[in-house]
Amino acid sequence: MEGVRGPESRWSWVEVNLAALRRNTAAFKKRLERGVQMMCVVKADAYGHGAAPCAKTMHAAGASQFAVATVAEGVALREAGIEWPILILSEPPVDCVRTLVEYDLMPAVYTADFALALGEAAASVERVARYHLALDTGMTRIGVRREDAVELRRTIDFHRGLECAGTFTHFATADMLDDWDFALQLNRFTETIEALYGAGLDTGLVHCDNTPGTILHPECHFDMCRVGVGLYGLHPAETTYGQIDLEPVMSVRGRVVRVIYPNVGDGVGYGLTWRVPKKNVQVATVPIGYADGLARELSNQMDVLVDGTRCRQVGNICMDQFMFAVDVNTTRSYRPTRPVEYGDVVTILGADGKECITAEEMAGLRNTINYEVVCDFGMRLEKIYT
Ligand SMILES: *Cc1c(COP(=O)(O)O)cnc(C)c1O
């Protein structure tokens, strides 16, 4: 609806660079040997980037399967017309087995009760439900304990409504180099796969590598890699820097909705945590706040870019707005070439000219990881695909 959605109605938005997403996806696909599939992880609305448009772009660049965290995320992808295989990365509540069958979503499975309920739901409509067996090889999160894997399969395999389409595990330390715990998990995984083969059981696709695993551990690509954060142009850790070329996909921008020259000593924002120190300082307002994913702990810490120049954010970040200061007379690193005006574009995340605010910079200020920074911006801001 004109004027209600998009930046015409609110001067703040997320830009998603689908061309960069396509290049990142192709860069990962190129690393996989022929026959190794790429499962793109689009949970949490594609880490805040918008699941359906991202999935379509990824598929065009070589992805053949997709993974989400929740049943609702899987259903949303189906309703957006995504017809490729979708894995739910954990075992959902048993009450949704009919939904899984109806929408052809593959759950992770690790309990017999859930598996048999799924099989019943499928058999009752003359279908076969495909699932992936999840193995806990040492992360202590989800999955069947490796020593119980063969027995679980033997308990459920009789069911005509079930088909094992994959067997996987997840690494806790794939981003570390020469890590003993990683080696241990990988050993346990291969041993369990061999035990399943030895018992005459079909494992389906064998997979374990996430983004850092895919980059640093090609020896365990097996049949498929589950790539997430790297697709969005973010490195999972410093250990992958220089190992693959990635372009950040998300930028966050807004426009100045108000700007004044306050009096010296005037306070800014809730609690008046910043005060105007001298004359000729502008304070400008941008309509993005913590309900849009701009974490409040960034208050009085972060910079924004105007015309490729850094400006300091000042005052506590509000729910829907924040303020920044422009010291019109500064000459060092904060160096505005001109006063800010109503309507000026402000970059909160991403590049502007030669300057760039990275998700890593923001994560450092928040004491978190780049993953959380981009997920958070998915909350409320409109997305523009370029
Ligand atoms: C989130 C997730 C991934 C993707 O992880 P990245 O580090 O973003 O590549 C892969 N597998 C599982 C089970 C996950 O939960």
The ligand as a Gaussian input file, in Angstrom:
#p B3LYP/6-31G(d) Opt

LIG

0 1
 C       22.666000     -22.351000      12.624000
 C       23.117000     -23.693000      12.230000
 C       23.941000     -23.866000      11.105000
 C       24.568000     -22.717000      10.357000
 O       25.599000     -22.167000      11.140000
 P       26.544000     -21.019000      10.554000
 O       27.622000     -20.889000      11.570000
 O       25.711000     -19.801000      10.445000
 O       27.023000     -21.497000       9.247000
 C       24.208000     -25.168000      10.701000
 N       23.702000     -26.222000      11.373000
 C       22.938000     -26.101000      12.468000
 C       22.422000     -27.309000      13.165000
 C       22.629000     -24.831000      12.940000
 O       21.888000     -24.707000      14.050000

